[in-house]
Every structure is written in C-alpha cells, then in structure tokens.
C-alpha cells in the first residue's frame, strides 16, 4: 500500500496496480512508469490522490521530488516544494509533466522546460523502414552491417526468460568502455540489476547476436494505447559501428509487427552523445517535462 504524505516508502512490486491507476491516465512518461520507478528505487507517497515521488537524479544521484496526477495540483506542488526546501538543492520540483506544469503556470509558479528531461517519441513504422531512408547514414550502416554479418540473429524473449549472465556481461563491457565519460554508470548498474528482477510479462528483451555472441540488447515495456517504452539498451560498438542501428531497426520491425505504433526512448539527460544518437532516428514528438519553482514572491 502506498502511504499518505508526508510518509514515503520504497516502491515494491505489490504497488504496481496503485501506481498505474494514476500514471496510466497520462501519456507514457518514462519517469513515471512503474518499471522505471522500481528499477531506480524511487520512494512514493499519495498526496491528494496524486503520486508523489522521491528519486535520485539519474546522473548525480542528488535527491529530487516530483509528482503526477490530476487532483489539487497547486496545493500538491506547494506541499512538495516545502519539503524540497529541506531535502533538495535547489528547492524545485523536477520532471513535472507538461499538463501538470500548465496548471501550475496559470497559478503563478515559475515553470521552465527541461530539454534534457524530455522523452523522445518515435513512429515505430518510420523506424521499421530505416533501411529505406535514402541518403541517411543509418540506411548505409544497416546495409553495411548486414553485408558483413549476413548470419546475424535476433532473439526475442520475455524478461524473465533471458540469459541474465550474458546481458550482465554486455552491460559490464559497455560500462568499462564508457566509465571515463558517463557519470551515471554505478547508479545505472544498480537500476539495471533491479530491472532484471522484474517478472512482468509486458517487459521483453531483444538480443542481437553474431556467431552466438551477444553484441547488443534492448528492452521494452508494452503500455496501454499501442505504445511501448524502451528501457535499458546497450551495445558493443567496438564490434561494429552499426550495431545500434541494426538493433534499433530490428526492434522497431518487431514492435511494428506486434501492432505498436509509437515508442518512448526516454530522455537524453543533456549528454551530447546520447542526444545526437537519439535525434538521428528522427523523433516525431517529445513528452515535455518541466522544472517548477515556488510562485514569485512566495515566502522562503
């Protein structure tokens, strides 16, 4: 059971239905999916029927507060901002969904869009046709990889049925190569380990293999409304520069065949390399998120 504010508790698997009763009334923001909240060890509370969340920043692990819900949004924001003054620096609310932010803007709160937090949304049909993007380098990359490794294979499986050891090994290889440039490695590794323990049948994994060697994997969660959220995805780029392109193309083809129309590939965290990678696949939309400060003139 989710406690009533001001009490928070770490999210448990048994809380899925209570969380989704709130968040499934909104577009599929990655931060508020039960899978994301559980993997990143968020703590939750019920505040006026809204879901209040304490979480650690994805990069720096600094404490942060947010909420989602349709009820008494102004009062909810004020109460959470009061708590933020004792727990967060700066004392703001983070990753607030656009429709909530709109109400708070009208109430006089200071609201600014956080480009680094916006979720990338893609047309699955468009991505499934990447091999036909004439003149685009991903088209060339896919064809080059397929020509060099014509016997590559793709394996799909529910999360509970994958070989977790080989997925862990690829994550470790990626982390070893990225450690000097990615501050979130250890935090993300802990989240990945918790993610692997989830047994939800709506979460599936896609593995890319060459000669029985896993060189790339992605994972997605089927959501209401013919959409999916892509969660953890890692590749061995040293094997071939086109590994990410072929993996994303194959995943999109699989989702398209399943009737999924759009997927959310989460945010770029303001990391330039991640931003370039996500933008090259031509997102069709963004789920925008905002940082909220107390109303102008409000007492500190």
Order of alpha helices (4+ residues) and beta strands (2+ residues): beta-alpha-alpha-beta-beta-beta-alpha-beta-alpha-beta-beta-alpha-alpha-beta-alpha-alpha-beta-beta-beta-alpha-beta-alpha-beta-beta
